[in-house]
Amino acid sequence: MNDKELIKTCLLEISRRSGYADPVSLRQRDLEHISAEIEKRTGILISISTIKRLLNGQFNTLPQAATLNAIIAYLGYENWHEFKKSKLPEMSPQVEVSAAPAVPPVKIRSRRVLYRAGVAVVIVILFLVIVSLTRHDTINEKDVSFSIKKITTNDIPNTVVFTYDIDKVNGDSFFIQQSWDRDRRVSIEKNRHTLTDIYYEPGYHNAKLIVNDKVMKTIDVRIPTNGWFFFSKPGLFKGLPAYINPAAPENNGVLALTREDVMNSRIDPQKENFYYYTWFPENCDVGSDNFRLQVRIRFKALNNAVCPVIIPEVCGQSNSLYFFTTPPGCTGDMAVNVGEQFLSGKTTDLSGFGCDIRQWQDIEVVVKNKEARFYIHQREVFKTSYTKSPGLITGLAFMCNGLCEIDHISLKGLDGKVVYESEFDAQIQSPKGGN
């Protein structure tokens, strides 16, 4: 088994541990999940394109040391040599000595000398290979600088100027990534110190400076909303938004969009879009490890969606809590994310979240000391725990592949401190410059 086959074996094992029995049929979102899992466990970000190349064996030389260290660390190995040793059969050369003295003793001694010399040469070569693989990993964080400046305060879209310095860093590739979305990654170069980019969505974003697939610096970019902000996207968590300017989003105590709102914003209601209802305050001082969310909500179809879905999300500084609600027959494609824990409906029984979301549903989430419990109509449907705190609550969102109506929202800390409480007559923010 050569190095290329070993690396492919490593990626296949990672895929299976992530819940994908058939790596050949991996889809884009599956690869994104694997990339995110590797980053969570090792702190090293490996791009989706790199994972594809490694799975398909599309490389002629060994990948960067940072990449090798990440994939073997995910599997619990200390270094590439340890992984390689565990997968290859142990070689134990033996010197055959005839019972009869057919070979003079001098020649036997010379064979032993040659064998020992050969072993020494192999050890030296292995040492040089390991040194060459790991030397690029030594990057002094003091040699990297990274800062931002927002051009406007809270306008959406919002232009942000990144200032960086990587001139003293040895590396093969350098990127700035706007947030968790790997599609929003831009290549940067040495001896250039400015990158201007646009944030199209509100929220609490974590911009990253990346060297050789390793995150070196992270900066918070906060773009709050003045009330509720609405938009649609062609895919869940993917694509650029189309902003929605509702005529009267609050009507009779219910927060809702209408088909006319969608059409008047020049969005085709027959297309399979996801619709976002978002709220991000200027400041928030309630932690995400102890809170209670209560919401009364239902789905309103725009087209003939086979599996309608509503996804409530409580956003944090470094991660979010979100979960899918959908009819019982569609729960195979569900997911739950709590802290660093991402649970797929393909490998975890999430059937308890199945319900008729076309009817009013009373949903409650209680997080206490990093343990999350989920309720529908006061019946506990799921519980799980996590270890890494997402920090403070930074906002609230509801996503669906149609429209939804929200009758009541209560988001509070367990000490009773209010984050949001059904203020549907509050200001509704419109994007700067209209549609």
PyMOL commands that set and color helices and strands:
alter all, ss='L'
color gray80, all
select helices_A, chain A and resi 3-17+23-25+28-42+48-56+65-74+80-87+105-137+141-143+182-184+259-264+328-333+351-353
alter helices_A, ss='H'
color red, helices_A
select strands_A, chain A and resi 145-150+158-165+174-177+185-187+194-199+203-211+214-223+228-233+242-244+250-251+254-256+274-279+290-300+310-316+320-323+335-338+341-344+361-368+371-376+379-385+393-400+403-413+418-421
alter strands_A, ss='S'
color yellow, strands_A
deselect
rebuild
show_as cartoon
